[in-house]
Amino acid sequence: MKIEFLDIPKIIDRGGRGNLSVVEKNTIPFSIKRIYYLYDVPSGATRGGHAHKEQSAILIAISGSFDVILDNGFKRQRVMLNRPNKGLLIPSMIWRELDNFSSGAICLVIASDEFNEEDYIRNYNEFKSVIINDKL
């Protein structure tokens, strides 16, 4: 599995009542085990700062915008999420940080597993060491 953007189906109401997006089993490449969301993130705050050993996740900007910094141990990239019908698929062993939250931003996270502290790598140097040792 690689980092990629997913199209979340968007149903446009022709009567002008707003749009509807649906996440179902065929929308994402894993079974949903956990859903949570980040909101009221203060200006200048960051979230994330970890990688998962096994878990995959999809991030969606339900409202507002924020940046996601992705790091595979060799390359870093920054992407902005700002559309509620686009999801960012983050596989396991990718370091992620979230910052630059706009006022009122909401980040929805759809995860492949339930919370398990043992699945987290919260220290970047430890993450780099695991990546380098696995790649040799």
HELIX and SHEET records of a PDB file:
HELIX    1   1 GLU A  117  ASP A  119  5                                   3    
HELIX    2   2 TYR A  124  LYS A  135  1                                  12    
SHEET    1   A 5 GLU A   4  ASP A   7  0                                        
SHEET    2   A 5 LYS A  86  ILE A  90 -1                                        
SHEET    3   A 5 ALA A  57  SER A  63 -1                                        
SHEET    4   A 5 ILE A 106  ALA A 111 -1                                        
SHEET    5   A 5 ARG A  34  TYR A  39 -1                                        
SHEET    1   B 2 LYS A  10  ILE A  12  0                                        
SHEET    2   B 2 ASN A  19  SER A  21 -1                                        
SHEET    1   C 5 ARG A  76  LEU A  81  0                                        
SHEET    2   C 5 PHE A  66  ASP A  71 -1                                        
SHEET    3   C 5 TRP A  95  ASP A  99 -1                                        
SHEET    4   C 5 ARG A  47  HIS A  52 -1                                        
SHEET    5   C 5 TYR A 120  ILE A 121 -1                                        
END                                                                             
